[in-house]
Amino acid sequence: MRKIALSFFLAFLLTAAFLSLIRVVYGQGPEEPDVIHRETQGDNIREIYAPNQIESPQQPNISFIDSPTSTCYQPDPTQDVCYINWYYMSVNADPNYMIAMTVTLNSIGVVARLHGFFQTSMYAPYSLFERGFKVPCGALNSSGVPTLGMAYPWTINARDSANLKAANYGTVYCPAYTP
């Protein structure tokens, strides 16, 4: 019985090693995707990237994600409760279809997933997320800025039907909770 189990285990290891070798040979290894275009404004970054392939498109079909005015507000100054929201988020991939857009607060995780259905663009107004995403405001200087509370880095990712991707990165600062 031990010989059969050992034989199966060795066969499994050899198969796994062979398949991982084929994956690396075909260029499907854990390499980073190609960044096709990048824009930076202050601490905020916008990128369009494609999976590693023989030829990256010279002009990507997916647009940058437009996500102006990220904001953190405190509706009741007597509570340590703030809400993060954007005026809107928008991305276009015409003639491809938009598959998904995700919103991540880096210290919390994914807070929203939007999925497309045969649409070439995706638009999410501020009201889609109601009040926004609830976070603690934080004490004065908890972000390193003496007059503000916590800072929340965020990432918005979008993917189209050609597997092209766009991403926005930024940070939003909340007002301080002063009891």
C-alpha positions in Angstrom: 0.0 0.0 0.0 2.9 2.4 0.8 4.5 1.7 -2.6 1.3 2.6 -4.4 0.8 5.8 -2.4 4.5 6.8 -2.9 4.1 6.1 -6.7 1.0 8.3 -6.9 2.7 11.1 -4.9 5.8 11.0 -7.2 3.6 11.0 -10.3 1.7 14.0 -9.0 5.0 15.9 -8.3 6.4 15.1 -11.8 3.1 16.2 -13.4 3.0 19.4 -11.4 6.6 20.2 -12.3 6.0 19.5 -16.0 2.8 21.7 -16.1 4.5 24.6 -14.4 7.4 24.3 -16.9 4.9 24.5 -19.8 3.2 27.5 -18.2 6.5 29.4 -18.0 7.4 28.4 -21.5 4.2 29.8 -22.9 4.7 33.1 -21.0 1.9 32.6 -18.6 4.1 32.7 -15.5 3.7 35.2 -12.7 5.0 38.2 -14.6 3.5 41.6 -14.2 1.2 42.9 -17.0 2.5 45.5 -19.5 1.6 49.1 -18.5 0.5 50.7 -21.8 -0.2 54.2 -20.5 0.2 56.0 -17.2 -0.8 59.5 -15.9 0.2 61.0 -12.5 -1.3 64.0 -10.8 0.1 64.6 -7.3 -0.3 61.4 -5.4 -2.9 60.0 -7.7 -2.0 57.6 -10.6 -4.1 56.3 -13.5 -2.9 53.3 -15.6 -4.0 51.2 -18.5 -2.4 47.8 -18.7 -2.7 44.6 -20.7 -1.8 41.0 -19.9 1.6 39.9 -21.2 1.3 39.1 -24.8 3.4 39.1 -27.9 2.1 42.5 -29.0 0.5 45.1 -26.7 -1.9 47.3 -28.5 -0.5 50.7 -29.5 -3.8 52.4 -28.8 -5.8 50.7 -26.1 -9.5 50.5 -26.4 -10.2 50.9 -22.7 -10.1 54.4 -21.4 -8.7 55.7 -18.2 -11.2 55.4 -15.3 -12.6 58.9 -14.6 -13.1 59.2 -10.9 -13.0 62.8 -9.9 -13.6 64.2 -6.4 -13.0 61.4 -4.0 -14.3 62.7 -0.7 -14.6 61.7 2.9 -17.2 63.5 5.0 -18.5 63.3 8.6 -22.2 63.8 8.8 -22.3 64.0 12.6 -19.2 65.6 14.3 -20.1 63.9 17.6 -19.4 60.4 16.2 -16.3 58.8 14.8 -18.1 57.8 11.6 -17.1 59.1 8.1 -18.2 58.1 4.6 -16.0 57.9 1.5 -17.6 58.4 -1.9 -16.8 59.7 -5.4 -18.8 62.2 -7.5 -18.9 59.5 -10.2 -16.8 56.7 -11.7 -16.8 56.1 -15.4 -14.8 54.0 -17.9 -15.3 53.2 -21.6 -14.0 50.3 -23.8 -15.9 50.8 -27.1 -16.0 48.6 -29.2 -15.2 46.1 -26.5 -17.6 45.4 -23.6 -17.0 46.4 -20.0 -16.8 43.3 -17.8 -16.2 44.6 -14.3 -15.2 47.5 -12.1 -14.1 47.1 -8.5 -13.5 49.7 -5.8 -11.0 48.8 -3.0 -10.2 50.7 0.1 -6.7 49.3 0.5 -6.8 49.0 4.3 -10.3 47.4 4.2 -10.5 45.4 1.0 -13.0 45.4 -1.9 -16.0 47.5 -1.0 -17.9 47.4 -4.4 -18.0 45.2 -7.5 -19.9 46.4 -10.6 -20.5 44.0 -13.5 -21.3 44.9 -17.1 -23.6 43.1 -19.5 -23.0 43.8 -23.2 -22.3 47.5 -22.5 -19.3 49.4 -23.9 -19.1 51.8 -21.0 -19.7 51.8 -17.3 -20.9 54.7 -15.2 -21.4 54.8 -11.4 -22.9 58.0 -9.9 -22.4 58.9 -6.3 -26.0 57.9 -5.4 -25.2 54.2 -6.4 -23.3 53.8 -3.1 -26.0 55.7 -1.1 -24.0 57.6 1.6 -20.7 56.0 0.6 -18.4 53.5 2.4 -18.5 53.8 6.2 -15.0 54.2 7.8 -13.7 55.6 11.1 -12.8 59.3 10.9 -9.8 59.0 13.2 -8.2 61.4 15.6 -6.3 64.6 14.7 -3.0 63.9 12.9 -3.7 60.1 12.6 -2.9 60.5 8.8 0.2 62.6 9.4 -1.7 65.8 8.5 -2.2 67.9 11.7 -5.6 69.2 10.9 -7.2 65.9 9.5 -8.1 62.4 10.6 -7.4 59.1 8.9 -6.1 58.7 5.3 -7.5 55.9 3.1 -5.6 54.8 0.0 -8.0 53.5 -2.6 -7.8 51.6 -5.9 -10.4 51.4 -8.7 -9.9 48.6 -11.3 -11.8 48.0 -14.5 -11.6 45.2 -17.1 -13.0 44.9 -20.6 -13.9 41.9 -22.8 -10.4 42.0 -24.5 -8.9 41.6 -21.0 -7.4 45.1 -21.1 -7.4 46.7 -17.7 -7.4 50.2 -16.3 -6.7 51.3 -12.7 -6.8 54.5 -10.6 -5.0 54.9 -7.4 -5.3 57.7 -4.8 -5.8 58.7 -1.2 -8.7 60.4 0.5 -8.3 62.2 3.8 -11.1 62.3 6.4 -12.0 65.1 8.9 -10.8 64.4 12.4 -13.1 63.1 15.1 -12.6 65.5 18.1 -14.8 64.3 21.0 
